[in-house]
Amino acid sequence: MILVKRVTEKTEGSHFPQTITIYRCSNITCQEEKDRQEEKRIKMKEEKEAEKNKRLKARKNNGHLRA
């Protein structure tokens, strides 16, 4: 496996930043699996962000948050 990049990010609900290390595989089958895992991680992150925005918008519309 070949190291491509390392990203440190703070995720919602986590007290500490998380480090994500991205690798490339020399084997095509291995790389396809890693690509599927990465796509799944990105999709879940986007879904969480969309749900968070939806909740905030609902709270704002109900008058629980001030603009």
N, C-alpha and C positions, 0 to 999 in steps of 0.2 A: 504494500500500500504506500502511496505517495501523499505526503502532507500538502494540501493545497492552501488552506487558510484556517485561521483560528479567530473566532468571533466571541466576544464577551458581551452579554446583554442581560438586563434586568427584566425578569418576566413578572407579570401580574401575579400577586399572591406569594411571591418568593421574597425572603428576607435578604438573600444574597444574590449577586450576579451569577449567571450560569455561563460557562465557557463551552462553546460548540466548536468542535474541531472537524474540518471537512477534509476528507481524503479522496483520492482517486485510486481505483484498483487497476492493476496491470492485467487482470483477467476480465474479459467482457461480461461474463455472467455475473461476476461479483459486482461490477460497476452498475449493471442494470438494477440489481437489488438495492444498492446504495442510493441510486437515483430515485427509486420508488420510496424508500424511507425518507429521503429529503423532501420529496413532494408532499408526502403525508404530513411531515412536521410543519412545513410552510402552510399547508391547507388548514391544519388545526390551529395554528397561530392566527391566521386570518379570521377563522370562524370565532375564536375567542375575542378578538378585537371587535368584530362586528356585533357580537352579543353585548359586549361592554358598552359600545356606542348606543345600541338599541335601548339598554337599560337606562343609560344617562338621559337619552332623549325622552323616554317615557316619564322619568322622574321630573325632568324639567317641564314637560307639558302638564303634569299633574300639580305643578306648583311647589314641589318639594325642594327644588333648587332654584336659586336666583340667577338671573343672567349676568 
